Amino acid sequence: MIRYLRRAAYCAAALSALSLSVIGCSDSTTSKISVDSPGTKPASSTDGGEHGHKASPHGGIVVPIGSDSYHAEAVFETGGILRLFTLGQNEAAVLEVEAQPLTGYVKIEGGLDSESFILTAKPQVGDRAGMTSQFVGYLPKEMAGKKLEVTIPAIRIGNERFRIAFKSTTEAGDHGMPSKVADEEEKKIYLTPGGKYTEADIRANGNVTASRKFKGLKATHDLKPKPGDSICPVTLTLASPKFSWVIDGKTYEFCCPPCVDEFVTLAKEKPVEVLPPDAYRQK
């Protein structure tokens, strides 16, 4: 259900301490592999050109899959956690794929020896049974916080399989801080009604954008909420009352402002996918 991707700023601040943020399209490679011929070599790869993808609210960079047929967002988190979100051709759209274990291979950037790890399907709220839009893996402890190269040889999307490869380092001059949503786009998200997001909600939220309302507040990400805890509808991490937003007359809690961007947009564009606040609690 939930569209877990857009651009942002604040989540990155919490994650950038790792000095890890996936590089852009020009430094990543993806290839399509035939489902019927899993042993064949990749048929094609990305051209390595500039695709102009924007950074996401989770601190990662959107990278292409199959020459922009699809996309993925890779996010490195504290403790060596790697999250992979699947996106559509339009990288702002969440893509549900078959729930499947993914084998990844990671090595120190420029090194020769790789170690394998598993990314497990962790469906987000609203993903259909047997489907997922999120995978979570744990990197080898000795590699956490280092400059890495990651390869996922095969992910099944529909009747095709694709290869994904990316690095965890940033380009020169990029300090791991992705761009926030453009000012005009942010104003459009928050100050115009649509779907379940009403004029009354806009007034209740103070007629401001999330970046303005929460300016100066630091986001933290607790990956292990306890049963009964309120969880962010976007990341499923522990939510905080300090990042609350009124939607459809109800108060929702989030882990950081960019997730509010995501959820308000969802409420406007796909209101049927927005569940009541009580639905977003850790079971």
CORWO-V101513 format. One record per pair of residues at least 24 apart in sequence whose ideal C-beta (glycine too) atoms are under 6 Angstrom apart, sorted by sequence separation. I is the first residue (numbers start at 1). J is the second residue. D is the distance in whole Angstrom. If there is no record, write none. Layout:
i: {I,I}
j: {J,J}
d: {D,D}
This chain:
i: {26,115,217,234,252,25,232,250,25,234,62,234,233,96,99,99,102,104,106,30,32,221,28,30,84,96,30,24,96,106,219,21,22,25,53,108,109,22,25,94,109,205,106,107,204,214,15,106,201,11,104,105,201,211,7,11,12,86,210,233,7,11,104,7,8,85,231,102,197,210,5,6,84,230,231,22,196,83,102,229,82,227,20,100,82,225,18,80,98,80,97,80,197,5,197,196,197,195,195,194,189,196,189,195,196,5,181,4,5,6,70,4,3,72,74,76,66,65,65,63,4,33,42,2,2,55,1,2,35,55,1,35,35,18,32,33,32,30,31,30,30,29,28,27,22,23,126,20,21,21,16,16,12,12,9,7,57,57,14,14,14,10,4,2,11,10,10,11,10,8,6,6,3,3,1}
j: {50,140,242,259,277,51,259,277,53,262,91,263,263,127,130,132,135,137,139,64,66,255,63,65,119,131,66,61,133,143,256,59,60,63,91,146,147,61,64,133,149,246,148,149,246,257,59,150,246,57,150,151,247,257,54,58,59,133,257,280,55,59,152,56,57,134,280,152,247,260,56,57,135,281,282,74,248,136,155,282,137,282,76,156,139,282,76,138,156,139,157,144,264,73,267,267,268,267,268,268,264,271,265,271,274,85,261,85,87,92,157,94,94,164,166,168,162,162,164,166,124,154,163,124,125,178,125,126,159,179,126,160,161,145,160,161,162,162,163,163,164,165,166,167,166,167,273,168,170,176,176,177,177,178,180,181,258,259,219,220,221,219,234,234,256,256,257,258,258,258,261,262,262,266,273}
d: {6,5,6,4,5,4,5,5,6,5,5,6,5,5,6,4,6,6,6,6,4,6,4,5,6,4,6,5,5,6,4,6,5,6,6,6,4,4,5,5,5,5,5,5,4,5,4,5,5,5,6,5,6,6,4,5,4,5,4,5,5,5,5,6,3,5,5,5,6,4,5,6,4,6,5,4,4,5,6,5,5,5,4,6,6,4,6,6,5,4,5,3,6,5,5,4,5,5,4,4,6,4,6,4,6,6,6,5,5,6,6,6,4,6,6,5,5,5,6,5,6,6,5,5,6,2,6,5,6,6,1,6,5,6,6,4,5,6,4,6,5,5,4,6,5,5,5,5,6,4,4,6,5,5,4,5,3,6,5,6,5,5,6,6,5,5,5,5,6,3,6,6,6,5,4}
